[in-house]
């Protein structure tokens, strides 16, 4: 996290404001503007935590705020502590602590040992702008609350940011969902993260998700989530990346394409390669289509690259998919409220039937991909290579990036697709 002070703006400030609200130091408007109200709340937090109350969120302050970024705290057991007293101290519950600490024996707590304590709010925020840092905090927070989740990364972005993976479920029906191939479609990232959180919470409470028992979902399926394929581009679009060499390079690329507003019109990775035009399924046709539009070099959108799989993010998705060999894939995009289900004349077994189930669950229209954008995409390559169902979900309506107030509707419409996707093959 970068140093934040009066006058700072962007997603990091939104996250700071969220953390201060979660910690009980204000009812700040999470607008991404470091104003006097944010300064006052931060100084009060710093004083309460033994820090110099200078109103500057630097390394030590960010470290102190970490529990409210990630949603859990590490409690050092003292003599006389019980799970109940620990839960009361942090506003948690005994059940949440037991879930986060499998194998813990309440009667045998030892002074000096550490206990993971979930804090009393959801890990995944849905009303602020996202960044690669926030993805990492949420992955860390979910793994701490629900240690039956497996987390890791499938590779690194151009800027070295991890391409996070979450895996959950013990079943044999392996599925792979990804989001945010395109930078200005980042609202899809919290869709997958919220799905993971709600599925885990339903599982530990023996609850349901979209009328399906969570325990049944996780015993039948092995669900793999890649929530942010394009973290560098996400940071550029949301304003987390505001300067430096990569920012200047992107700015120079965008200057050659004034029809794409900068940075809001940016879809590509940070080097100007469209990650969803990088897969070896009709790549040459995609190049011809985009060259005809004048996109022959790095651009905010629609540049296919010098060859397939030259972008590290697309290569990582390709390699991971080959290794996993899932029965079904979903790629979340925005916008249009449509579901694309075919590639050319390929029609994998059950793919139309499954698409109709998704359409009914979401209210989105089942359509065939337009020729101009129907090549070199992740879904195209998966269908051609595996002859298994693969879908592009175009969620929401409007101009990308879609505003966060659309998130509740997008999530509600996509939830049935995400649940049924784990069960229909």
N, C-alpha and C positions, 0 to 999 in steps of 0.2 A: 504494500500500500504506500502511495506517495504521501509526502508531508502535506497536510491540509491546514489552512489558516483563513482568517478573514479575507474574503474576496475569491476564495477558491470556488470552482464550479464543477459539476459533472457527476457521474455515477458514484464516484468514491465519496462525495459529499452526501448524496442520497443515502448511501449505506451507513455513513457515520450518523446521520440524523436518525435513521432507523434504529441503530444500535443504542443511541442515547435514549430514544423513546422506550425501547425494550428494557433498558436498565433502570427506567423510572426517573430520568433526569429532565423530562420535559414532554410537552405535547407538540413537538416540532412539526412543521409542514415539511414533508420530505420532497423538497423541490430542487435539490441539488445546488442551492445557493448558500454559501457560508456567510450568513448574516449575523447581526448582533445577537439574535435569539439563539442561534447555534453556538456562537462564541460563549454566551452566558451558560448554557447547558453544559458545554464541554468543560468550562472552568470549574463548575460545581462537581462534575464527575471526577476531574483530576484531583480536586481537594479531598474528596471522599475516598480516593484510592491512593493517597500518599504521594501524589505526583505534583510537580510544580504547576500551579494553575495559570499557565501562560496562554491558554486558548489556542495552542498549536498541537495538532494531532500528528506527532512524530512516532518514532519506533516504539518508545515505552508506552505511549498512550494507546497506540494500536494494539500492543500486546495486552494491555489491561482490558481493552474492549473485546478481545477475541471471543470470550464466552457469548457475547451478544451478537457477534458476527456468525458464529457457528451453531449456537443453540445449546451448548452444554458447557459445564464447568467441571474441573477436576477438584474434588473435595478431599483434603487431607484429613484422615480420620483422627479424632482426638479421643482421649480416654472418656468413656461414658457415652460416646455417640452411638445412636442406633439408626437404622434406615429411616425410621419415622422422624427422628429429630433432624436428620440430614435433609430429608424431603421438606420438612417444614421450614428449615432455614433458607432453602433456595426456591420455595414455591413449587416444588416438584411433587412426585408421588412415589410411594414405595414400589408400585408396579412398574413405573417408568425406570426407576433405578435398577430393579431386578432385571428388566429386559436389557438394559445397557451393560449389565455386568453379569453375564451368564456364569453360573457356577458359584456365585457369591453365597456365602452362608451367613445369614443375618446375625446369628448368635456368636459368630467367631470373627467379628471385625477387630482388626488389630490397629492400635495407635501407630500412626505414621504411614499406613498404606493409603493408596489413592483410590477413590471411587468416582466413576463417571456419573454425573448428575445432569439429566436433561432439564433444561429450563422451560418455564411455562408459556411457550409460544411456539408456533410452527417454525421449522427450520427454513423453509422455502418462502421467501417473500414474493408477492405477485403484483405489487403496486409500485415498484421502483424500476429504474433502468438497470439492465444487467451488464456485467463485465466478466472477463475471464477470472478475476479474483473472486467475485461472488460465486461463480460456478465451483471453484475450489473450496471455498468456505462451506458451501452447501453439501458437497460431496463428503467433506470431512465430518460435518455435523450429522448427516444421515448415517454414515458408517459408525459413528460413536453411539447414536441412539439405538440403532438396529444392527448389531454386529453380525447378523446373519447375511448382511449384504456384503458382496465381494466388490472391492473397488480397485482401480488401477488406471493405467492409461494405455492407449493403443499406439501412441507415437507422440510426436511433438509438431507444433506449428512452425511456420517460418521463423517466428520470433522466439521459438523455444518454449512456448506454453504447452502444458500437457493437454492432450485430447482425452479427456476423462471418460472412463467406462464404469458403469454400475451394473452388476449382475445379481439377480435374485431369483429364487425358485430352485427346486430340486427335481423337477420333472424332466422328461425326455423331449418334450416339444420345444425345441430351441427356436427363439425368434429374436430378431435384431431390429431395434428402432433407433433412428438417428434424427437429429434436428440441427438447424442452423448451418447447412451448407452455405447459405447466402447470408452475408453480414447483416443486411437490413431486414432480415426475417428472424431476428434474435428472440422475438417473443415466443417462438417455438421452444426455446431452451427451458424456460420455467414450466412449460406444459409437461415435458418429460420429467423434470425434477419433482413437480407437484404430484404427478402420477406415482412416482417411486415412493414419495413420503406417504401419500394416502393409502397406497397398497400395503405398505409396511405397518402403518398404524391400524388398518383394518385387520391385518393378520394377527397382531399381538392382542387384539381385543376380541378376536373371533367374530369379526364383523364382515360386512359385504362392501363391494365396490361395483357400482352399476348392476346391482341386484345379483351379483355373483359372489359366492363366499370366497374371501381372500385366501383361506387355507386351501381351497380346492384349486384356485388359480396357481398358487405357488407349488402345489404338489404335482400339478400336471405340466407346468411350463418351466422353462429355463429362459428368463427374460434378460436380454442384454440391451443396455441403453447407452448411446453416445450422445449426450445432451448438447454438445457444442462442437461441431466439426470445424468451425471457422472462428476460433476465439480472437485472433488478431483483428479480423474484420469487424467482429462484434464491438471490440473496444474502440475502433475507429468511428463507427457509426454512432455509438452512444455517447461519445465524448470522453471516454476514459483515456484514450490515446490522444494527446493534445499537442505534442511536440516531439522532437527527436528525428533521427534519420529516416525511420520508416514512415513517420507522419509526413515528412517533407517529400519523400518519394511518391507517396500516394497522392499528395496534393499536386505534384507535378504531372502525374498520370491524369488526374481528373481535369487539369487545365486544358488538355487536348480534347476533352469530351464535355463541353459546356452544357449539353442537354441533360447530363446527370448531375443533379444538385450535390454539392459536397458538404459534409460527408453522407447526408441522409440517403442519397441515391446509390451508395456503394454496395454492391453484392459480392464482389470478388474477394479473394484472399488479399493479404496486405501487399502482394506483388502484382496485383491486377489480373489474376487468373481466376476465371469462374470455376469453382470447384465442382459444380454439377454439370460441367461440360468437359470433364477430364477422364471419363471412363471409356474403355475400349469396346464400345457398341455403337457403330456408326459414327465414330469420331470424325472421320473424313467428311461425312455429310454435314455434320454439325459445323465443321470448319467452313465448308462451302456456304452454308446458310448464313453464318455470322460474317464471313468476308463480304458477302453480298450486301450486308448492312454497313460495311465500312469498319468493322471491328477486326483489325489485323494485327494489333499489338496490345500490350497490357492496357486494360481499361477498367473503369469502375464496374462493368458488367459485360458478359457475353464474349469475353476473349477465351478461346478454347485452349490456349497454351501452345507451346511449340511442338508438343507431342502428348499422347495420353499419359496420365499418371506422373507428370513432372512436378506437380504440386505435392508437397509432403503430406498435406492433410488428406487429399484424395487417395494417395498411395496407401496411407495408413488404413483408411476405410476399406480399400480393395483387399489389402493383405489380411485384415482382421476378418472380413467376410469370407474369404477363401478358407481361412483356418477354422472358422466357426461352422460354415456350411448350414446356415439357418433354414428352417422350413418356410419362413415367411419374413419379409422385411417391410418396414414402414419408413418413409422419409417425410418428415414434417416440414412444410414450407408455408408461406403466405404469398398471395391471398387469392380468393376467388370462390371459396366454398365448393370446391370440386374435388373429386377423387379420380386420379389417372391410374389405369390398371393394366394397360397393354403396352407392348413394344412391337411396332410393325404388325405382322400377322401372328406373332407368338401369343398363345393363349394357354398358359400352364393349367394343368388339371385343377379344377375347383376355383380358379381365380375369379371368374365372373360371379359365381355364387357367393364367394367371400366378399367381393366388392359390393354386391347387393346388400349383404348383411351390414357392411360398414355404412352404406348409404342410408339404410333404414335407421341405423342407430344414431347417425349424426345429422340427418337432414341434408347432407351434402349430395350433389349430383354426381353420378358415376359417368365419366366421360373418357373418350380416347384422346390421347395427347395430340395437340396440333402439330402438323408436320414441321413447322418452323422451329419448334422447341422440342422435338421428339427424338433427339439423338444424343448420345454420349452422357446421359444422366445416370445417376446411381441405380435408379429403378430399372432403366433400360438394360444396363449391363447385367444386373442380377437376374432378370427374366431370361435374357439370352443365354447366360452362362449356366444357370441352374435349372431352368424350366420349372420354376416354383413361383408362387404368388409374391409379387412385389408391388408396392403402391406408393404413389406420391400423393400426399394429403395437402391440399392448398386451403389452409384455414383462414377464416376471417374475410373481411371485405374492406377495401379502401386502398390508400396509397401507403406503400412500405416506407419506413417502418410503422407498423400499426401501433396506435396508442395503447397504453396499458389498461385503459378502461375497457378495452375489448377483451381483456384476458378472461374474465368469468365466462363469457359466452363461448369463446374459443375452447376453453378447457372443458366446459360442459358438453360441447358438441363433439370434441375429440375423445372424451373419456370412453365412450362405448367402443370406439375403434380400437383404442389401446387395450381394453379389457378383452374384447372378442378376438383381437389379433393373437392373443396368447392361447386361445382355446379352440380356434376353428380348424386347425390343421392337425 
